[in-house]
Amino acid sequence: MTILIEPDFDRLRISGDIEQEITLTPDDEGLARFSIALSDGTLLAVRWDGESHSFAVARDGAGITTIRPAGASESVRHDFPIDWAVVVPAGEVAERRPGRSPLPLFPEQDAPAMSA
């Protein structure tokens, strides 16, 4: 199935597998920045400057995401069955930082071998 995410001034309308309207609240600078996580693993970045909306794929999931012009803004078509979507302010998303490695699971195996 497909979902569509379409701008409607200060709201986003999600339709298809799930139906929801989300009101975007701008920050002190008049911008609204949000992230939308979809149940297939897709993460979208949303920006609204009071006049137009823009979208970007921050992380690809299992579905196929198409961003297309919709007047002065953009809209999103996402082809994959979706069970849920979560919308959070962009600064609230926790992501792994590139270059950081997890702690070694078996530190004794990572140590250089000692010769006898």
C-alpha angles and dihedrals in degrees: 000000000000134000125202124207110198130176121237105181104277094003139068118217116209115194136170121051088011129027121210142136117214124197114219116218115202123225126233090285092055094253128121115206119181141163123220117202116197126203092247091063098264117141118197127193114215127194127184120182097185093270109044140021125223129189134198133181106242094177128010118231131185095290133075113252121201121188113197137173117269107183109294090345138051132247132203131228114191119189110204135080108276124198098180145356128207122203119197136163108272094244091057096065116106113210133173111258117235115251096027114117126200121250112276112268093211108023093181090062092050093053117098114264114256118225120225 
